[in-house]
Amino acid sequence: MDFADLLPFGIGLALLAMGVAIVVAIVKRNDMSQPCDDPKKLFRELCRAHGLDFASRRLLYRLATAHQLAQPAEVFLTPAMFQADQLPPQLRAQAGQLQRLRQRLF
C-alpha cells in the first residue's frame, strides 16, 4: 500500500476524532451535575430551571450585560432591573418582553 492510499482513511479518522472531541466538550460544558465556579454555567442552569426558551435566555443575558453585572445570574435576584424606567436605552424596545419575563420569574 502506498501513502496516498491511506490518506483518505487518515483524514476520515482525524475528522471523526475532532467530532468526538467537540461532542465531549459540549457535554462537559452543559454537565450540571459537576460543581464549578462558572457564572455563565450558573446562568444557563437557572434559565433551564425556569424553563426559558432561547430568546428569553438571550434577552436576560443582554439585560445582565447592559447592567454590567459580574454575575449574569443576578438578574434572577433583582426584579427592579426589569422596570421600564431602569432599562438601558438599548433594551427599552423590549420592555414588554422583559415585563413578561419578570412576571414569570418573580
C-alpha positions as CSV (number, residue, x, y, z in Angstrom):
1,M,0.0,0.0,0.0
2,D,1.1,3.5,-0.8
3,F,0.8,6.5,1.5
4,A,-1.7,8.1,-1.0
5,D,-4.0,5.0,-0.4
6,L,-4.1,5.6,3.3
7,L,-4.5,9.4,3.2
8,P,-8.4,9.3,2.9
9,F,-8.6,6.9,5.9
10,G,-6.3,9.2,7.9
11,I,-8.3,12.3,7.1
12,G,-11.6,10.4,7.9
13,L,-10.1,9.3,11.2
14,A,-9.0,12.8,12.1
15,L,-12.4,14.3,11.3
16,L,-14.0,11.6,13.4
17,A,-11.7,12.4,16.3
18,M,-12.4,16.1,16.0
19,G,-16.2,15.4,16.0
20,V,-15.9,13.3,19.1
21,A,-13.8,16.0,20.9
22,I,-16.4,18.6,20.0
23,V,-19.3,16.5,21.4
24,V,-17.4,15.7,24.6
25,A,-16.6,19.5,25.1
26,I,-20.3,20.4,24.6
27,V,-21.5,17.7,27.0
28,K,-18.9,18.7,29.6
29,R,-19.9,22.4,29.2
30,N,-23.6,21.5,29.9
31,D,-23.0,19.0,32.6
32,M,-24.9,20.5,35.6
33,S,-24.1,17.6,37.9
34,Q,-20.4,18.8,38.4
35,P,-19.9,21.7,40.8
36,C,-17.8,24.5,39.4
37,D,-17.2,28.2,39.6
38,D,-18.6,29.4,36.3
39,P,-21.0,32.3,36.2
40,K,-22.3,31.6,32.7
41,K,-23.0,28.0,33.7
42,L,-25.0,29.1,36.7
43,F,-27.0,31.4,34.4
44,R,-27.7,28.6,32.0
45,E,-28.7,26.3,34.9
46,L,-31.1,28.9,36.2
47,C,-32.6,29.5,32.8
48,R,-33.1,25.8,32.4
49,A,-34.7,25.5,35.8
50,H,-37.2,28.2,34.9
51,G,-37.9,26.6,31.5
52,L,-36.9,29.6,29.5
53,D,-36.6,29.4,25.7
54,F,-33.5,30.6,23.8
55,A,-34.9,34.1,23.0
56,S,-35.7,34.7,26.7
57,R,-32.3,33.5,27.7
58,R,-30.6,35.8,25.2
59,L,-32.7,38.8,26.4
60,L,-31.9,38.1,30.0
61,Y,-28.2,37.8,29.2
62,R,-28.4,41.1,27.3
63,L,-30.1,42.7,30.3
64,A,-27.2,41.4,32.6
65,T,-24.6,42.7,30.2
66,A,-26.3,46.1,29.8
67,H,-26.3,46.5,33.6
68,Q,-22.6,45.4,33.7
69,L,-23.2,42.6,36.1
70,A,-20.2,40.4,37.0
71,Q,-22.6,37.5,37.6
72,P,-25.3,37.3,34.9
73,A,-27.4,35.2,37.3
74,E,-28.0,38.3,39.4
75,V,-30.9,39.1,37.0
76,F,-32.8,36.3,38.8
77,L,-32.4,38.1,42.1
78,T,-33.2,41.7,41.2
79,P,-36.7,42.4,40.0
80,A,-36.1,46.1,39.8
81,M,-33.8,45.6,36.8
82,F,-36.9,44.7,34.7
83,Q,-38.7,48.0,35.4
84,A,-39.1,50.2,32.3
85,D,-37.5,53.2,33.9
86,Q,-34.5,51.2,34.9
87,L,-33.9,49.7,31.5
88,P,-30.8,50.8,29.5
89,P,-31.7,52.6,26.2
90,Q,-30.8,49.7,24.0
91,L,-33.3,47.4,25.8
92,R,-36.3,49.8,26.0
93,A,-37.8,48.4,22.8
94,Q,-38.1,45.0,24.6
95,A,-39.7,46.5,27.7
96,G,-42.9,44.4,27.1
97,Q,-41.0,41.1,26.8
98,L,-38.9,41.9,29.9
99,Q,-42.1,42.6,31.9
100,R,-43.5,39.2,30.9
101,L,-40.2,37.6,31.9
102,R,-40.4,39.5,35.2
103,Q,-43.9,38.2,35.8
104,R,-42.7,34.7,35.0
105,L,-39.6,34.8,37.2
106,F,-40.9,36.7,40.2
